Amino acid sequence: MIQKDKLPIDLIGYGSNWCSISHELAREIVCSENLIFKIFNKGFLVDELFIPTLINIRGKSKFPIYYEKPVHNISDEFQGNLRYINWWDGSPKTWRISDFD
């Protein structure tokens, strides 16, 4: 599939680097460390590429994804990767059950 250290353009994916993944996908990422290194070790800012690209290589049906194209800040588009993260104190807040309300 990967010849001469080149990846077919249609397998390259894009997604948010802030995302939630399943346990199965986390295991696949860890088990694919060598493949990920081979593809991305010479890249720059590849944190938004390696997970969606791995999903494309392994098969989308194996790992459900919520969108297949970049999502921009458009009010009527699905915003599946939004997270409420408090950075105001210099690092992300660890939310507690008491913060729910």
Backbone as XML, in Angstrom:
<?xml version="1.0"?>
<chain id="A" units="angstrom">
  <residue number="1" name="MET">
    <atom name="N" x="0.825" y="-1.202" z="0.000"/>
    <atom name="CA" x="0.000" y="0.000" z="0.000"/>
    <atom name="C" x="0.865" y="1.260" z="0.000"/>
  </residue>
  <residue number="2" name="ILE">
    <atom name="N" x="1.879" y="1.306" z="0.846"/>
    <atom name="CA" x="2.756" y="2.472" z="0.888"/>
    <atom name="C" x="4.046" y="2.098" z="0.170"/>
  </residue>
  <residue number="3" name="GLN">
    <atom name="N" x="4.244" y="2.671" z="-1.006"/>
    <atom name="CA" x="5.426" y="2.364" z="-1.793"/>
    <atom name="C" x="6.332" y="3.575" z="-1.843"/>
  </residue>
  <residue number="4" name="LYS">
    <atom name="N" x="7.628" y="3.313" z="-1.743"/>
    <atom name="CA" x="8.624" y="4.366" z="-1.853"/>
    <atom name="C" x="8.340" y="5.525" z="-0.896"/>
  </residue>
  <residue number="5" name="ASP">
    <atom name="N" x="7.861" y="5.198" z="0.305"/>
    <atom name="CA" x="7.576" y="6.211" z="1.329"/>
    <atom name="C" x="6.572" y="7.264" z="0.874"/>
  </residue>
  <residue number="6" name="LYS">
    <atom name="N" x="5.711" y="6.903" z="-0.052"/>
    <atom name="CA" x="4.671" y="7.829" z="-0.532"/>
    <atom name="C" x="3.312" y="7.239" z="-0.172"/>
  </residue>
  <residue number="7" name="LEU">
    <atom name="N" x="2.420" y="8.088" z="0.248"/>
    <atom name="CA" x="1.067" y="7.677" z="0.594"/>
    <atom name="C" x="0.118" y="8.255" z="-0.447"/>
  </residue>
  <residue number="8" name="PRO">
    <atom name="N" x="-0.779" y="7.448" z="-1.009"/>
    <atom name="CA" x="-1.727" y="8.003" z="-1.984"/>
    <atom name="C" x="-2.515" y="9.159" z="-1.376"/>
  </residue>
  <residue number="9" name="ILE">
    <atom name="N" x="-2.680" y="10.205" z="-2.139"/>
    <atom name="CA" x="-3.314" y="11.443" z="-1.651"/>
    <atom name="C" x="-4.724" y="11.191" z="-1.113"/>
  </residue>
  <residue number="10" name="ASP">
    <atom name="N" x="-5.440" y="10.233" z="-1.672"/>
    <atom name="CA" x="-6.812" y="9.994" z="-1.215"/>
    <atom name="C" x="-6.878" y="9.332" z="0.157"/>
  </residue>
  <residue number="11" name="LEU">
    <atom name="N" x="-5.763" y="8.866" z="0.681"/>
    <atom name="CA" x="-5.744" y="8.289" z="2.030"/>
    <atom name="C" x="-5.398" y="9.305" z="3.105"/>
  </residue>
  <residue number="12" name="ILE">
    <atom name="N" x="-4.905" y="10.454" z="2.709"/>
    <atom name="CA" x="-4.541" y="11.467" z="3.696"/>
    <atom name="C" x="-5.810" y="12.112" z="4.244"/>
  </residue>
  <residue number="13" name="GLY">
    <atom name="N" x="-5.967" y="12.063" z="5.551"/>
    <atom name="CA" x="-7.150" y="12.613" z="6.198"/>
    <atom name="C" x="-6.812" y="13.845" z="7.020"/>
  </residue>
  <residue number="14" name="TYR">
    <atom name="N" x="-7.851" y="14.536" z="7.461"/>
    <atom name="CA" x="-7.688" y="15.752" z="8.254"/>
    <atom name="C" x="-8.767" y="15.773" z="9.322"/>
  </residue>
  <residue number="15" name="GLY">
    <atom name="N" x="-8.420" y="16.187" z="10.510"/>
    <atom name="CA" x="-9.390" y="16.320" z="11.584"/>
    <atom name="C" x="-8.788" y="17.116" z="12.723"/>
  </residue>
  <residue number="16" name="SER">
    <atom name="N" x="-9.593" y="17.414" z="13.703"/>
    <atom name="CA" x="-9.118" y="18.186" z="14.840"/>
    <atom name="C" x="-8.127" y="17.373" z="15.654"/>
  </residue>
  <residue number="17" name="ASN">
    <atom name="N" x="-7.117" y="18.041" z="16.185"/>
    <atom name="CA" x="-6.198" y="17.360" z="17.086"/>
    <atom name="C" x="-6.806" y="17.234" z="18.486"/>
  </residue>
  <residue number="18" name="TRP">
    <atom name="N" x="-7.869" y="17.945" z="18.771"/>
    <atom name="CA" x="-8.616" y="17.794" z="20.027"/>
    <atom name="C" x="-9.818" y="16.925" z="19.701"/>
  </residue>
  <residue number="19" name="CYS">
    <atom name="N" x="-9.753" y="15.663" z="20.066"/>
    <atom name="CA" x="-10.836" y="14.758" z="19.694"/>
    <atom name="C" x="-10.987" y="13.668" z="20.749"/>
  </residue>
  <residue number="20" name="SER">
    <atom name="N" x="-12.106" y="13.012" z="20.684"/>
    <atom name="CA" x="-12.355" y="11.849" z="21.526"/>
    <atom name="C" x="-12.313" y="10.626" z="20.619"/>
  </residue>
  <residue number="21" name="ILE">
    <atom name="N" x="-11.644" y="9.569" z="21.071"/>
    <atom name="CA" x="-11.537" y="8.355" z="20.267"/>
    <atom name="C" x="-11.945" y="7.160" z="21.111"/>
  </residue>
  <residue number="22" name="SER">
    <atom name="N" x="-12.293" y="6.096" z="20.430"/>
    <atom name="CA" x="-12.679" y="4.872" z="21.120"/>
    <atom name="C" x="-11.439" y="4.149" z="21.648"/>
  </residue>
  <residue number="23" name="HIS">
    <atom name="N" x="-11.681" y="3.229" z="22.558"/>
    <atom name="CA" x="-10.598" y="2.405" z="23.093"/>
    <atom name="C" x="-9.940" y="1.602" z="21.967"/>
  </residue>
  <residue number="24" name="GLU">
    <atom name="N" x="-10.768" y="1.097" z="21.049"/>
    <atom name="CA" x="-10.246" y="0.308" z="19.923"/>
    <atom name="C" x="-9.319" y="1.145" z="19.046"/>
  </residue>
  <residue number="25" name="LEU">
    <atom name="N" x="-9.695" y="2.402" z="18.788"/>
    <atom name="CA" x="-8.839" y="3.256" z="17.978"/>
    <atom name="C" x="-7.555" y="3.609" z="18.725"/>
  </residue>
  <residue number="26" name="ALA">
    <atom name="N" x="-7.653" y="3.826" z="20.023"/>
    <atom name="CA" x="-6.443" y="4.101" z="20.814"/>
    <atom name="C" x="-5.476" y="2.921" z="20.730"/>
  </residue>
  <residue number="27" name="ARG">
    <atom name="N" x="-5.997" y="1.703" z="20.823"/>
    <atom name="CA" x="-5.149" y="0.512" z="20.697"/>
    <atom name="C" x="-4.520" y="0.429" z="19.317"/>
  </residue>
  <residue number="28" name="GLU">
    <atom name="N" x="-5.299" y="0.761" z="18.285"/>
    <atom name="CA" x="-4.789" y="0.720" z="16.915"/>
    <atom name="C" x="-3.666" y="1.736" z="16.724"/>
  </residue>
  <residue number="29" name="ILE">
    <atom name="N" x="-3.816" y="2.916" z="17.300"/>
    <atom name="CA" x="-2.777" y="3.948" z="17.204"/>
    <atom name="C" x="-1.483" y="3.459" z="17.851"/>
  </residue>
  <residue number="30" name="VAL">
    <atom name="N" x="-1.596" y="2.893" z="19.051"/>
    <atom name="CA" x="-0.410" y="2.400" z="19.744"/>
    <atom name="C" x="0.246" y="1.262" z="18.956"/>
  </residue>
  <residue number="31" name="CYS">
    <atom name="N" x="-0.557" y="0.362" z="18.420"/>
    <atom name="CA" x="-0.012" y="-0.763" z="17.652"/>
    <atom name="C" x="0.554" y="-0.325" z="16.302"/>
  </residue>
  <residue number="32" name="SER">
    <atom name="N" x="0.183" y="0.845" z="15.833"/>
    <atom name="CA" x="0.629" y="1.345" z="14.526"/>
    <atom name="C" x="1.749" y="2.369" z="14.652"/>
  </residue>
  <residue number="33" name="GLU">
    <atom name="N" x="2.429" y="2.378" z="15.778"/>
    <atom name="CA" x="3.467" y="3.378" z="16.025"/>
    <atom name="C" x="4.500" y="3.424" z="14.896"/>
  </residue>
  <residue number="34" name="ASN">
    <atom name="N" x="4.971" y="2.282" z="14.432"/>
    <atom name="CA" x="5.994" y="2.266" z="13.379"/>
    <atom name="C" x="5.466" y="2.824" z="12.068"/>
  </residue>
  <residue number="35" name="LEU">
    <atom name="N" x="4.236" y="2.478" z="11.704"/>
    <atom name="CA" x="3.636" y="2.993" z="10.480"/>
    <atom name="C" x="3.445" y="4.506" z="10.563"/>
  </residue>
  <residue number="36" name="ILE">
    <atom name="N" x="2.938" y="4.981" z="11.681"/>
    <atom name="CA" x="2.731" y="6.422" z="11.878"/>
    <atom name="C" x="4.067" y="7.154" z="11.793"/>
  </residue>
  <residue number="37" name="PHE">
    <atom name="N" x="5.089" y="6.594" z="12.413"/>
    <atom name="CA" x="6.414" y="7.215" z="12.349"/>
    <atom name="C" x="6.923" y="7.260" z="10.914"/>
  </residue>
  <residue number="38" name="LYS">
    <atom name="N" x="6.767" y="6.157" z="10.199"/>
    <atom name="CA" x="7.243" y="6.091" z="8.807"/>
    <atom name="C" x="6.590" y="7.158" z="7.937"/>
  </residue>
  <residue number="39" name="ILE">
    <atom name="N" x="5.301" y="7.375" z="8.125"/>
    <atom name="CA" x="4.573" y="8.325" z="7.286"/>
    <atom name="C" x="4.834" y="9.770" z="7.710"/>
  </residue>
  <residue number="40" name="PHE">
    <atom name="N" x="4.859" y="10.031" z="9.009"/>
    <atom name="CA" x="4.807" y="11.415" z="9.496"/>
    <atom name="C" x="6.084" y="11.934" z="10.151"/>
  </residue>
  <residue number="41" name="ASN">
    <atom name="N" x="7.147" y="11.146" z="10.245"/>
    <atom name="CA" x="8.318" y="11.600" z="11.006"/>
    <atom name="C" x="9.018" y="12.804" z="10.386"/>
  </residue>
  <residue number="42" name="LYS">
    <atom name="N" x="8.831" y="13.056" z="9.116"/>
    <atom name="CA" x="9.465" y="14.214" z="8.482"/>
    <atom name="C" x="8.476" y="15.360" z="8.280"/>
  </residue>
  <residue number="43" name="GLY">
    <atom name="N" x="7.276" y="15.189" z="8.786"/>
    <atom name="CA" x="6.243" y="16.212" z="8.623"/>
    <atom name="C" x="6.347" y="17.305" z="9.664"/>
  </residue>
  <residue number="44" name="PHE">
    <atom name="N" x="5.555" y="18.332" z="9.461"/>
    <atom name="CA" x="5.504" y="19.470" z="10.370"/>
    <atom name="C" x="4.051" y="19.718" z="10.719"/>
  </residue>
  <residue number="45" name="LEU">
    <atom name="N" x="3.734" y="19.789" z="12.003"/>
    <atom name="CA" x="2.363" y="20.018" z="12.475"/>
    <atom name="C" x="1.404" y="18.951" z="11.947"/>
  </residue>
  <residue number="46" name="VAL">
    <atom name="N" x="1.756" y="17.691" z="12.126"/>
    <atom name="CA" x="0.956" y="16.596" z="11.588"/>
    <atom name="C" x="-0.070" y="16.053" z="12.589"/>
  </residue>
  <residue number="47" name="ASP">
    <atom name="N" x="-0.238" y="16.745" z="13.710"/>
    <atom name="CA" x="-1.158" y="16.251" z="14.736"/>
    <atom name="C" x="-2.606" y="16.208" z="14.260"/>
  </residue>
  <residue number="48" name="GLU">
    <atom name="N" x="-2.970" y="16.976" z="13.241"/>
    <atom name="CA" x="-4.336" y="16.951" z="12.716"/>
    <atom name="C" x="-4.474" y="15.975" z="11.544"/>
  </residue>
  <residue number="49" name="LEU">
    <atom name="N" x="-3.421" y="15.294" z="11.194"/>
    <atom name="CA" x="-3.439" y="14.384" z="10.047"/>
    <atom name="C" x="-3.320" y="12.915" z="10.420"/>
  </residue>
  <residue number="50" name="PHE">
    <atom name="N" x="-2.539" y="12.580" z="11.453"/>
    <atom name="CA" x="-2.183" y="11.186" z="11.627"/>
    <atom name="C" x="-3.348" y="10.287" z="12.034"/>
  </residue>
  <residue number="51" name="ILE">
    <atom name="N" x="-4.268" y="10.733" z="12.871"/>
    <atom name="CA" x="-5.391" y="9.871" z="13.260"/>
    <atom name="C" x="-6.359" y="9.668" z="12.086"/>
  </residue>
  <residue number="52" name="PRO">
    <atom name="N" x="-6.846" y="10.730" z="11.419"/>
    <atom name="CA" x="-7.732" y="10.498" z="10.277"/>
    <atom name="C" x="-7.070" y="9.695" z="9.147"/>
  </residue>
  <residue number="53" name="THR">
    <atom name="N" x="-5.774" y="9.895" z="8.943"/>
    <atom name="CA" x="-5.076" y="9.127" z="7.907"/>
    <atom name="C" x="-4.988" y="7.661" z="8.302"/>
  </residue>
  <residue number="54" name="LEU">
    <atom name="N" x="-4.699" y="7.370" z="9.553"/>
    <atom name="CA" x="-4.671" y="5.982" z="10.012"/>
    <atom name="C" x="-6.047" y="5.337" z="9.847"/>
  </residue>
  <residue number="55" name="ILE">
    <atom name="N" x="-7.105" y="6.072" z="10.151"/>
    <atom name="CA" x="-8.458" y="5.555" z="9.948"/>
    <atom name="C" x="-8.680" y="5.226" z="8.477"/>
  </residue>
  <residue number="56" name="ASN">
    <atom name="N" x="-8.233" y="6.104" z="7.580"/>
    <atom name="CA" x="-8.393" y="5.848" z="6.149"/>
    <atom name="C" x="-7.602" y="4.625" z="5.700"/>
  </residue>
  <residue number="57" name="ILE">
    <atom name="N" x="-6.408" y="4.450" z="6.229"/>
    <atom name="CA" x="-5.575" y="3.302" z="5.859"/>
    <atom name="C" x="-6.192" y="2.004" z="6.362"/>
  </residue>
  <residue number="58" name="ARG">
    <atom name="N" x="-6.646" y="2.004" z="7.597"/>
    <atom name="CA" x="-7.179" y="0.776" z="8.214"/>
    <atom name="C" x="-8.614" y="0.467" z="7.793"/>
  </residue>
  <residue number="59" name="GLY">
    <atom name="N" x="-9.338" y="1.463" z="7.328"/>
    <atom name="CA" x="-10.715" y="1.252" z="6.896"/>
    <atom name="C" x="-11.695" y="2.016" z="7.753"/>
  </residue>
  <residue number="60" name="LYS">
    <atom name="N" x="-12.456" y="2.887" z="7.107"/>
    <atom name="CA" x="-13.403" y="3.728" z="7.848"/>
    <atom name="C" x="-14.471" y="2.917" z="8.560"/>
  </residue>
  <residue number="61" name="SER">
    <atom name="N" x="-14.826" y="1.759" z="8.011"/>
    <atom name="CA" x="-15.875" y="0.962" z="8.641"/>
    <atom name="C" x="-15.421" y="0.375" z="9.974"/>
  </residue>
  <residue number="62" name="LYS">
    <atom name="N" x="-14.120" y="0.240" z="10.166"/>
    <atom name="CA" x="-13.593" y="-0.316" z="11.412"/>
    <atom name="C" x="-13.645" y="0.693" z="12.557"/>
  </residue>
  <residue number="63" name="PHE">
    <atom name="N" x="-13.478" y="1.973" z="12.221"/>
    <atom name="CA" x="-13.455" y="3.034" z="13.227"/>
    <atom name="C" x="-14.415" y="4.131" z="12.800"/>
  </residue>
  <residue number="64" name="PRO">
    <atom name="N" x="-15.577" y="4.264" z="13.464"/>
    <atom name="CA" x="-16.532" y="5.312" z="13.068"/>
    <atom name="C" x="-15.941" y="6.708" z="13.230"/>
  </residue>
  <residue number="65" name="ILE">
    <atom name="N" x="-16.230" y="7.563" z="12.284"/>
    <atom name="CA" x="-15.807" y="8.952" z="12.360"/>
    <atom name="C" x="-17.043" y="9.815" z="12.176"/>
  </residue>
  <residue number="66" name="TYR">
    <atom name="N" x="-16.981" y="11.036" z="12.653"/>
    <atom name="CA" x="-18.159" y="11.884" z="12.659"/>
    <atom name="C" x="-18.226" y="12.838" z="11.480"/>
  </residue>
  <residue number="67" name="TYR">
    <atom name="N" x="-17.131" y="13.127" z="10.852"/>
    <atom name="CA" x="-17.133" y="13.956" z="9.657"/>
    <atom name="C" x="-15.919" y="13.597" z="8.827"/>
  </residue>
  <residue number="68" name="GLU">
    <atom name="N" x="-16.031" y="13.801" z="7.534"/>
    <atom name="CA" x="-14.955" y="13.406" z="6.641"/>
    <atom name="C" x="-14.248" y="14.588" z="6.001"/>
  </residue>
  <residue number="69" name="LYS">
    <atom name="N" x="-14.590" y="15.780" z="6.376"/>
    <atom name="CA" x="-13.935" y="16.956" z="5.822"/>
    <atom name="C" x="-13.720" y="17.956" z="6.950"/>
  </residue>
  <residue number="70" name="PRO">
    <atom name="N" x="-12.841" y="18.910" z="6.764"/>
    <atom name="CA" x="-12.628" y="19.904" z="7.820"/>
    <atom name="C" x="-13.924" y="20.637" z="8.159"/>
  </residue>
  <residue number="71" name="VAL">
    <atom name="N" x="-14.132" y="20.895" z="9.428"/>
    <atom name="CA" x="-15.312" y="21.632" z="9.876"/>
    <atom name="C" x="-14.858" y="23.024" z="10.290"/>
  </residue>
  <residue number="72" name="HIS">
    <atom name="N" x="-15.465" y="24.017" z="9.703"/>
    <atom name="CA" x="-15.099" y="25.391" z="9.990"/>
    <atom name="C" x="-16.162" y="26.026" z="10.872"/>
  </residue>
  <residue number="73" name="ASN">
    <atom name="N" x="-15.913" y="27.160" z="11.381"/>
    <atom name="CA" x="-16.827" y="27.823" z="12.299"/>
    <atom name="C" x="-18.015" y="28.418" z="11.540"/>
  </residue>
  <residue number="74" name="ILE">
    <atom name="N" x="-18.866" y="27.530" z="11.053"/>
    <atom name="CA" x="-20.070" y="27.927" z="10.331"/>
    <atom name="C" x="-21.245" y="27.440" z="11.165"/>
  </residue>
  <residue number="75" name="SER">
    <atom name="N" x="-22.142" y="28.332" z="11.524"/>
    <atom name="CA" x="-23.168" y="28.029" z="12.525"/>
    <atom name="C" x="-24.077" y="26.863" z="12.145"/>
  </residue>
  <residue number="76" name="ASP">
    <atom name="N" x="-24.350" y="26.634" z="10.863"/>
    <atom name="CA" x="-25.274" y="25.566" z="10.512"/>
    <atom name="C" x="-24.562" y="24.259" z="10.135"/>
  </residue>
  <residue number="77" name="GLU">
    <atom name="N" x="-23.252" y="24.166" z="10.324"/>
    <atom name="CA" x="-22.528" y="22.926" z="10.073"/>
    <atom name="C" x="-22.362" y="22.152" z="11.373"/>
  </residue>
  <residue number="78" name="PHE">
    <atom name="N" x="-22.266" y="20.845" z="11.251"/>
    <atom name="CA" x="-22.037" y="19.995" z="12.417"/>
    <atom name="C" x="-20.702" y="20.351" z="13.053"/>
  </residue>
  <residue number="79" name="GLN">
    <atom name="N" x="-20.697" y="20.569" z="14.331"/>
    <atom name="CA" x="-19.491" y="20.951" z="15.064"/>
    <atom name="C" x="-19.106" y="19.830" z="16.018"/>
  </residue>
  <residue number="80" name="GLY">
    <atom name="N" x="-18.878" y="18.650" z="15.482"/>
    <atom name="CA" x="-18.668" y="17.455" z="16.278"/>
    <atom name="C" x="-17.412" y="17.424" z="17.110"/>
  </residue>
  <residue number="81" name="ASN">
    <atom name="N" x="-16.482" y="18.333" z="16.878"/>
    <atom name="CA" x="-15.261" y="18.273" z="17.655"/>
    <atom name="C" x="-15.123" y="19.434" z="18.627"/>
  </residue>
  <residue number="82" name="LEU">
    <atom name="N" x="-16.206" y="20.102" z="18.919"/>
    <atom name="CA" x="-16.128" y="21.213" z="19.869"/>
    <atom name="C" x="-15.935" y="20.695" z="21.291"/>
  </residue>
  <residue number="83" name="ARG">
    <atom name="N" x="-15.127" y="21.371" z="22.033"/>
    <atom name="CA" x="-14.902" y="21.055" z="23.436"/>
    <atom name="C" x="-14.934" y="22.360" z="24.219"/>
  </residue>
  <residue number="84" name="TYR">
    <atom name="N" x="-15.457" y="22.305" z="25.421"/>
    <atom name="CA" x="-15.424" y="23.476" z="26.290"/>
    <atom name="C" x="-14.224" y="23.301" z="27.209"/>
  </residue>
  <residue number="85" name="ILE">
    <atom name="N" x="-13.177" y="24.042" z="26.950"/>
    <atom name="CA" x="-11.939" y="23.912" z="27.703"/>
    <atom name="C" x="-11.589" y="25.275" z="28.282"/>
  </residue>
  <residue number="86" name="ASN">
    <atom name="N" x="-11.432" y="25.329" z="29.573"/>
    <atom name="CA" x="-11.076" y="26.568" z="30.260"/>
    <atom name="C" x="-9.555" y="26.691" z="30.281"/>
  </residue>
  <residue number="87" name="TRP">
    <atom name="N" x="-9.017" y="27.605" z="29.465"/>
    <atom name="CA" x="-7.579" y="27.854" z="29.415"/>
    <atom name="C" x="-7.206" y="29.135" z="30.162"/>
  </residue>
  <residue number="88" name="TRP">
    <atom name="N" x="-8.142" y="29.807" z="30.773"/>
    <atom name="CA" x="-7.895" y="31.137" z="31.326"/>
    <atom name="C" x="-6.867" y="31.164" z="32.434"/>
  </residue>
  <residue number="89" name="ASP">
    <atom name="N" x="-6.680" y="30.076" z="33.134"/>
    <atom name="CA" x="-5.722" y="30.047" z="34.234"/>
    <atom name="C" x="-4.348" y="29.538" z="33.801"/>
  </residue>
  <residue number="90" name="GLY">
    <atom name="N" x="-4.144" y="29.376" z="32.490"/>
    <atom name="CA" x="-2.847" y="28.953" z="31.985"/>
    <atom name="C" x="-2.744" y="27.485" z="31.633"/>
  </residue>
  <residue number="91" name="SER">
    <atom name="N" x="-3.646" y="26.667" z="32.148"/>
    <atom name="CA" x="-3.681" y="25.250" z="31.777"/>
    <atom name="C" x="-5.140" y="24.802" z="31.816"/>
  </residue>
  <residue number="92" name="PRO">
    <atom name="N" x="-5.459" y="23.723" z="31.098"/>
    <atom name="CA" x="-6.859" y="23.294" z="31.071"/>
    <atom name="C" x="-7.374" y="22.919" z="32.456"/>
  </residue>
  <residue number="93" name="LYS">
    <atom name="N" x="-8.586" y="23.341" z="32.749"/>
    <atom name="CA" x="-9.223" y="22.994" z="34.029"/>
    <atom name="C" x="-9.625" y="21.526" z="34.017"/>
  </residue>
  <residue number="94" name="THR">
    <atom name="N" x="-9.409" y="20.845" z="35.113"/>
    <atom name="CA" x="-9.922" y="19.490" z="35.290"/>
    <atom name="C" x="-11.334" y="19.623" z="35.834"/>
  </residue>
  <residue number="95" name="TRP">
    <atom name="N" x="-12.309" y="19.282" z="35.021"/>
    <atom name="CA" x="-13.714" y="19.444" z="35.424"/>
    <atom name="C" x="-14.092" y="18.389" z="36.446"/>
  </residue>
  <residue number="96" name="ARG">
    <atom name="N" x="-14.884" y="18.790" z="37.396"/>
    <atom name="CA" x="-15.372" y="17.921" z="38.474"/>
    <atom name="C" x="-16.890" y="17.856" z="38.384"/>
  </residue>
  <residue number="97" name="ILE">
    <atom name="N" x="-17.472" y="16.877" z="39.012"/>
    <atom name="CA" x="-18.922" y="16.738" z="39.014"/>
    <atom name="C" x="-19.583" y="17.969" z="39.609"/>
  </residue>
  <residue number="98" name="SER">
    <atom name="N" x="-18.928" y="18.654" z="40.532"/>
    <atom name="CA" x="-19.479" y="19.868" z="41.136"/>
    <atom name="C" x="-19.577" y="21.022" z="40.128"/>
  </residue>
  <residue number="99" name="ASP">
    <atom name="N" x="-18.885" y="20.926" z="39.001"/>
    <atom name="CA" x="-18.944" y="21.964" z="37.944"/>
    <atom name="C" x="-20.123" y="21.768" z="37.001"/>
  </residue>
  <residue number="100" name="PHE">
    <atom name="N" x="-20.859" y="20.689" z="37.123"/>
    <atom name="CA" x="-21.890" y="20.338" z="36.163"/>
    <atom name="C" x="-22.907" y="21.445" z="35.955"/>
  </residue>
  <residue number="101" name="ASP">
    <atom name="N" x="-23.407" y="22.036" z="37.026"/>
    <atom name="CA" x="-24.427" y="23.090" z="36.884"/>
    <atom name="C" x="-23.874" y="24.311" z="36.179"/>
  </residue>
</chain>
